[in-house]
Amino acid sequence: MRWPWKRRKQSDSFVVSWSGQTLAYVRARLRQDGLYEVLQFGVERQGPDSNEDFIRRLQGLGLKGFDAHVMLRPEQYQVLQIDAPAVAPEEMRAAARWQIRDMVDMHMDDITLDVMRVGADRGGAPGQLFVVVAGNAVLAEVLRLGQALQWEVPVVDIQETAQRNLQTLVARRDGRVESANAALMMLNEHQALLTVAANGELFYTRRIDLAPDFMDKPWQPNETGDYVVDDDIAQRFLVEIQRSLDVWDRTWSDLPLDGLWVEAGGRTGEMAAWLSKQLGFSVRPMNLDSFFPGLDDGSAHARSQCLPLLGVLLRTEDRDI
């Protein structure tokens, strides 16, 4: 989403999320070889601190005075898919606002929205729009933190488009950018995010709920080479993935899916191998660390929370979202 704040030239890029009284942040610098070097990243929870004490703690980490690109977490907004209104481009947001009025549980005066064509200019379902809806109160909370830390906020992005950017980066590495490709990333222990993109455009997105102990399952094969992750919890997860892939095949038959990448922290390799066997086609680890030197210098938890923020660094400036 675009916002009319003035940009400021700065050598370092800074991306944050602020949700559930938890700040995740990444400071990075673009190198001459085209890679982003991660200079600083982490997760800070406000906890029992007063607002003043929390701001002082963040200032002590050197997080004051940046152009801060903000990524909203999935719990802070909705992504809706609708038929594109038959109106001029400059009227699209207003028309979409009217069309989704019965699909959100907030008063229309209390939301901010932006729109993005499904698959942009590609064929298949050109009459579809993604509509991103965030509560004004959510945005105001982010901006209050930014004001306290003297941030300018030129961009507010969302996790689905950040993930699209990351999988497009991997697709270019593998020479598959023009093919349809899927990415599955664990948001946390409760939810995963599945996205399908082609040629850098987002075509499909779905959030998949996880059972409480899903990520504690033994993903490695036993001594006979069989996977023992075959209980109801695992099967429900597989069914949801397969349903999404079936929807893709029916909806975008002219864009056959060219594989799936997965990111699950320290268990990425195990999950990729398990999914490959269960789904019957190649599921590969995303292996993003090589694109972002310095990302492996922190805790596993901080890495998992900050990894999606790196997708905002890859944002193309001529996109609407």
C-alpha positions in Angstrom: 0.0 0.0 0.0 1.2 3.5 -0.8 1.2 6.4 1.6 1.9 10.1 0.9 4.8 10.6 3.3 8.0 12.2 2.1 10.9 9.9 1.5 14.4 10.5 2.9 17.6 9.3 1.2 19.4 6.9 3.5 22.1 4.3 2.9 20.6 1.6 5.2 17.2 0.0 4.6 15.0 -0.5 7.7 11.9 -2.7 7.8 9.7 -3.4 10.9 6.6 -5.1 12.0 4.7 -4.1 15.1 2.0 -6.5 16.3 0.9 -7.8 19.6 3.2 -5.4 21.4 6.1 -7.0 19.7 8.5 -5.3 17.4 10.5 -7.2 14.8 13.1 -5.2 12.8 15.8 -5.6 10.2 18.4 -3.1 9.2 20.2 -4.0 5.9 22.4 -2.5 3.3 22.5 -3.2 -0.5 25.9 -4.3 -1.6 27.5 -3.9 -5.0 27.0 -7.5 -5.7 23.2 -7.0 -5.4 22.8 -8.8 -2.1 21.4 -7.2 1.0 23.8 -7.5 4.0 21.8 -7.8 7.2 23.5 -5.4 9.7 21.1 -5.8 12.6 17.9 -7.7 13.3 15.9 -8.7 16.3 12.6 -9.0 18.2 11.7 -6.8 21.1 8.6 -7.4 23.3 7.2 -4.5 25.3 6.1 -6.8 28.1 5.5 -4.9 31.4 7.5 -1.8 30.3 5.7 1.5 30.1 5.6 3.1 26.7 8.3 5.5 27.7 10.6 2.7 29.0 10.0 0.7 25.8 10.9 3.6 23.6 14.1 4.2 25.5 15.0 0.6 25.1 14.5 0.8 21.4 16.5 4.0 21.2 19.3 2.2 23.0 19.3 -0.3 20.2 19.8 2.5 17.7 16.4 2.2 16.1 15.6 5.9 16.0 15.3 8.2 13.0 14.9 5.8 10.1 12.8 5.6 7.0 10.9 2.6 8.3 9.1 0.4 5.8 6.3 -1.4 7.7 5.1 -4.9 7.1 1.7 -5.7 8.6 1.4 -9.3 10.1 -1.6 -11.4 8.9 -3.5 -10.9 12.1 -3.6 -7.2 11.4 -5.5 -7.2 8.1 -7.7 -9.2 5.7 -7.0 -10.2 2.1 -10.2 -10.6 0.2 -10.6 -11.7 -3.4 -13.5 -10.2 -5.5 -14.6 -9.6 -9.0 -13.0 -6.5 -10.3 -15.6 -3.6 -10.5 -16.2 -2.4 -14.1 -14.9 1.1 -13.4 -12.0 3.3 -14.4 -8.7 2.5 -12.6 -8.8 5.7 -10.6 -12.2 4.7 -9.2 -11.2 1.1 -8.4 -10.5 1.6 -4.6 -13.8 3.4 -4.1 -15.7 0.7 -6.0 -14.0 -2.1 -4.1 -14.8 -0.4 -0.8 -18.5 -0.6 -1.7 -18.3 -4.2 -2.9 -16.7 -5.5 0.3 -18.9 -3.7 2.7 -20.6 -7.0 3.8 -17.3 -8.9 4.0 -15.6 -7.1 6.9 -16.7 -6.8 10.5 -15.8 -3.2 10.9 -17.5 0.0 9.9 -16.4 1.2 6.5 -15.2 4.5 8.0 -12.8 2.6 10.2 -10.8 0.8 7.5 -8.1 1.6 5.0 -7.9 -0.6 1.9 -5.8 -1.1 -1.2 -6.3 -3.2 -4.3 -4.1 -5.4 -6.5 -5.1 -7.3 -9.6 -4.8 -11.1 -9.3 -1.9 -12.0 -11.5 -1.7 -8.5 -12.8 -1.9 -8.5 -16.6 -1.6 -12.3 -17.1 -4.5 -14.3 -18.5 -6.7 -16.8 -16.7 -8.9 -14.7 -14.3 -8.2 -11.1 -15.3 -11.4 -9.9 -13.6 -10.3 -10.6 -10.1 -8.9 -8.3 -7.4 -7.1 -8.8 -4.1 -8.4 -6.3 -1.6 -6.3 -5.7 1.5 -8.3 -4.3 4.4 -6.7 -3.0 7.6 -8.3 -1.2 10.5 -7.4 2.4 10.9 -6.7 1.7 14.6 -4.0 -0.8 13.6 -2.3 1.7 11.3 -2.6 4.4 13.9 -0.8 2.2 16.5 2.1 1.6 14.1 2.4 5.3 13.3 2.4 6.2 17.0 5.4 4.0 17.6 7.0 5.5 14.5 6.4 9.1 15.7 8.0 8.3 19.1 11.1 6.9 17.3 11.1 9.7 14.7 10.5 7.4 11.8 9.2 8.4 8.4 6.9 5.7 7.0 7.0 5.7 3.2 5.6 2.2 2.7 3.1 -0.1 4.5 3.3 -3.6 3.0 1.7 -7.0 3.9 3.2 -10.4 4.5 1.7 -12.0 1.4 3.4 -9.6 -0.9 6.7 -9.8 1.0 6.6 -13.6 0.7 5.9 -13.2 -3.1 9.0 -11.2 -3.4 11.1 -13.8 -1.6 9.8 -16.7 -3.7 10.4 -14.6 -6.8 14.0 -14.1 -5.7 14.4 -17.9 -5.3 12.6 -18.5 -8.7 15.1 -16.2 -10.4 18.0 -18.1 -8.9 16.6 -21.4 -10.1 15.6 -20.1 -13.6 11.9 -20.6 -12.9 10.6 -17.0 -12.6 8.2 -17.3 -15.5 6.7 -20.5 -14.2 4.0 -20.7 -11.5 5.7 -21.6 -8.2 4.3 -22.0 -4.7 5.9 -21.1 -1.4 4.9 -22.3 2.1 6.3 -20.5 5.1 5.5 -21.0 8.7 4.1 -17.8 10.2 4.4 -19.2 13.7 3.5 -22.5 15.5 -0.2 -21.9 14.7 -0.3 -20.9 11.1 1.4 -21.3 7.7 1.1 -19.0 4.7 0.8 -20.5 1.1 1.3 -18.2 -1.9 1.5 -18.9 -5.6 3.3 -16.5 -7.9 4.4 -16.4 -11.5 6.7 -13.9 -13.2 6.8 -11.9 -10.0 3.0 -11.5 -9.6 0.8 -12.9 -6.9 -2.0 -15.2 -8.1 -3.1 -17.1 -5.0 -2.8 -16.9 -1.2 -4.1 -18.9 1.7 -3.5 -19.1 5.4 -3.5 -22.6 6.8 -4.1 -23.2 10.5 -1.8 -25.6 12.3 -2.6 -27.9 15.2 -0.9 -26.8 18.5 1.8 -29.5 18.3 2.2 -29.7 14.6 5.7 -28.4 14.5 6.8 -30.8 17.2 6.1 -33.9 15.0 9.0 -36.2 14.0 9.6 -35.2 10.4 12.5 -37.5 9.9 12.1 -41.0 8.3 12.4 -44.1 10.5 14.9 -47.0 10.0 12.8 -48.4 7.2 12.7 -45.1 5.3 9.1 -44.5 6.1 7.7 -41.3 7.6 5.8 -41.7 10.8 4.0 -38.4 10.6 0.8 -40.0 9.5 -1.7 -39.1 12.3 -4.8 -37.0 11.9 -3.0 -33.7 12.6 -0.5 -34.3 9.8 -3.2 -35.6 7.4 -5.4 -32.6 7.9 -2.4 -30.4 7.0 -1.7 -32.4 3.9 -5.4 -32.3 2.8 -5.4 -28.5 3.1 -2.2 -28.2 1.0 -3.6 -30.6 -1.6 -6.9 -28.7 -1.8 -5.1 -25.5 -2.5 -3.0 -27.2 -5.2 -6.2 -28.6 -6.7 -7.8 -25.1 -6.7 -4.8 -23.8 -8.6 -5.0 -26.6 -11.2 -8.7 -25.9 -11.8 -8.4 -22.1 -11.9 -5.1 -21.6 -13.7 -4.9 -24.5 -16.0 -2.7 -22.5 -18.4 -0.1 -22.1 -15.7 0.9 -25.5 -14.4 2.6 -25.4 -11.0 6.3 -25.9 -11.2 7.1 -27.1 -7.7 6.8 -25.9 -4.1 9.4 -24.2 -1.8 9.1 -24.5 1.9 10.6 -22.5 4.8 10.2 -23.8 8.4 13.2 -22.6 10.2 15.6 -25.3 11.5 13.2 -28.0 10.3 13.0 -26.8 6.7 14.9 -29.7 5.2 12.9 -32.3 7.1 9.5 -30.8 6.1 10.5 -30.4 2.5 11.5 -34.1 2.4 8.3 -35.2 4.1 6.1 -33.1 1.8 7.9 -34.4 -1.3 7.1 -37.9 -0.3 3.5 -37.2 0.7 2.5 -34.9 -2.2 4.3 -36.9 -4.8 6.3 -34.1 -6.4 9.4 -32.0 -5.6 9.3 -29.8 -2.6 12.5 -27.8 -2.1 13.9 -25.7 0.8 13.8 -22.0 0.0 17.4 -21.5 1.2 17.2 -17.8 1.6 20.2 -17.2 3.9 22.6 -17.1 1.0 20.8 -14.0 -0.4 21.1 -12.1 2.9 24.6 -12.3 4.5 24.3 -11.8 8.3 20.9 -13.4 8.7 22.4 -16.4 10.5 24.0 -14.3 13.2 21.0 -14.3 15.6 18.7 -16.7 17.4 16.4 -19.1 15.5 13.3 -17.3 16.8 14.5 -13.8 15.7 15.4 -15.2 12.3 12.0 -16.8 11.8 10.2 -13.5 12.7 12.5 -11.3 10.7 12.9 -13.4 7.6 9.5 -12.2 6.1 10.6 -8.6 6.6 13.4 -9.1 4.1 10.8 -9.5 1.3 9.9 -5.9 1.8 13.5 -4.9 0.9 12.8 -6.5 -2.5 9.7 -4.4 -3.1 9.5 -3.0 -6.7 8.6 0.6 -6.5 6.1 0.6 -9.4 3.8 -1.9 -7.7 0.5 -0.8 -6.1 1.2 -3.3 -3.3 
